[in-house]
Each structure stands twice: as C-alpha cells, then as structure tokens.
C-alpha cells in the first residue's frame, strides 16, 4: 500500500516464456546494483531486475543459470483457479459455485441464486463471454462494497477522496495517490466483509496521514477497531485470493 517508482519493463521473447512456463519480465532499474531474480506469487511471473548498464542478453543467461531454482519456485505456487463452470469461489467470505448454463435467450447478466450445498453465481453465455461477465460482475460488486465503506470511513475521519477505482492490481490491496484518488483490488470482495472494510479504512486514513506512522495507525484503529484481525486474515489467506479468475494460457 505504498507508492514505488516504476522501473522500465521489457519482456523476454516468447521462447523463454515457453521454456519456463511463465511470463518473464525484465526490469531495468536505475537503483539496481546487480542482477536479481524473483518469482511473483500473485502474477505467476518471473521478474529479472537489471542494472541499467547491463544488456538484455545478460538477463537471459542469468535466468538460464538459475533455471532450476525458478522452476522449483513456480512449481511451489498454489494452482490458479480460472473462472469455469462448476468451480467454487468465495464471495464476501462465503463459498459459491460458478454455474455456466450456456446461452440463455433472455438472460445476459450474472445472477446470484440459492443452491445446495452452495449458493450459485450463474453466468450465462458461451464460455468467453460468461467469464468476461463474471469478471465485470465481481468488479462491480467490489466497487459497490468499497464505495459504501470508503464513504463511511471518510465521513468519520472528515476527509473526501477525489476518486475511487477498482483494478486488478496484484502488488497491493489498495492505494492512495497524492491527489486523493483511492484504488482497490476487486479481489477484496472475495474476502470476508471485515477484511474489505479494513483495507477501505486503511486507504481513507492515508488521506489524513500519507505514511505508516503511529498517527496513521491510530486513525485506522479509531475508524476500524477490528483492524488487527483483518490484517491477520490478509497475512494468512490474502495470497489465496490471487488464485481466482486468473486466465491461464492452457
Ligand atoms: Zn498504506
């Protein structure tokens, strides 16, 4: 939930991606002193950071020297769960089953319907359209919940955000810009409501304190007394939320 300066990003040719089974990003970073390698758990991507004076071919050979390590890391990641007929997905912390009944002449929207043992999210249309509708639907649900909780906390802390946007950001749950624009990950709507509420409170509190100092945390606690439980939940299960709705090339 902090801002970082974006490095220059390029990607390695497709044959590297095929060899490794994951996208490879090369980042040239002015502050980088040496070549480094990491595997992003949330995006299932390999990231090579390169000092500016190094050529791109050095990234490739560095990667090959560490191929075993990279494969091991990728293998240890939890399986992604793309939106498909029959999968189970949490919504506000409650397990739902996604149902894709195919074309339904008069139905074009996602509906939540009761079902046993799980309530269902029915997404009509052929698969690609149904997946797109679901993605949009989750994003709209997230927006509705977050708009409501942001307004509530903003009112309590006497601030007003300039904008609220919902994104598929993977590096953080929410962010607050210097212009007062808040943005959040749609995946928060998968988590129990208290977790979404905490992230909303956290970003709203940044409108008063643009740091993570003591005054900041006491503001968060003031408007969200249950923040410790929510932070704990995110530490334990947050990574799991990144598995859902990820499109795999397979
Ligand atoms: Zn923060």
Boltz pocket constraint, residues with backbone or C-beta under 6 A from the ligand:
constraints:
  - pocket:
      binder: B
      contacts: [[A, 1], [A, 2], [A, 202], [A, 206], [A, 211], [A, 212]]
      max_distance: 6.0
